Amino acid sequence: MELLCFEDKVVLAQIDPNILYDDRVLQSLLTIEDRFLPQCSYFKCVQKDIQPHMRRMVAGWMHEVCEEEKSEEDVFPLAINYLDRFLAVAPTRKCYLQLLGAVCMLLATKLKESRPLTAEKLCMYTDNSITPRELLEWELVVLGKLKWNMAAVIPNDFVDHILHKLPLPKEKLSVVRKHTQTFIALCATDFSFAMNPPSMIATGSVGAAVCGLQLDQSDQALSRDRLTDLLAKITNTEVYKRHLSTTSNSHTPNSTMAKTKELSKDTRNKIVDLHQAGKTESAIGLSEGVSGTDREGVGQ
């Protein structure tokens, strides 16, 4: 008898069809998603010491850590959600920003990973500029400021529900999902999208993945106009204006730009820029959209 060791392999559960095929789950996500958004553009009304480029830098560092640790795709967007929600209610000095990012990753991995990151490992990723004790003390501070509402709705929660309702070839599902998750992660690094509903980011990311892989050209059912209508119906979003412009060049990396799609849920208007890079890789940039009136945050 041979002993097989799989300690390094994480076994993931399969998608539960009772959840995926039940429209009530998607409707529930759409109903509660706004509860987990930052309540203000905190650079204007809360944060005096932290600037947008600092957030972008710490978000990039957080993403590198998640990549290095091969974290689940949900971990990084969830950690960024915690970061933004905390900064929207608690004035923070810039010298604590990396500590805050580490705490948010610690909490996100505890919620999403079977093997969460340890405080010691996160301190190592900061070149030991913080201590495990500081990390654990700040963990309680963040939990308190977020009122222990940690099971936030993020764009990744919508991806499988959207893909299930699109007429996609089965053999393309995994690559479309992978590209979509990449787009979502890129959106998370940019504060322009912090106050946009997760369903809107997920919808734009799926559309970018489909167009970036040129599935809209090979399947009439996924033509750009039909795809836009389908995505709008799935997430209960009214389409006021849509335009996708596509160019292709098999010899250059930046080959496609799909531009402008205005989606609205009464006051929700957004213009989405979709970028395709090359045959197998894509990148997305979503231009800043209208996300409502800024409200004062609560300082600590």
Summary of the structure (lengths in Angstrom):
residues: 300
radius of gyration: 19.8
end to end distance: 60.4
largest distance: 66.5
contacts: 920
relative contact order: 0.12
helix: 52%
strand: 9%
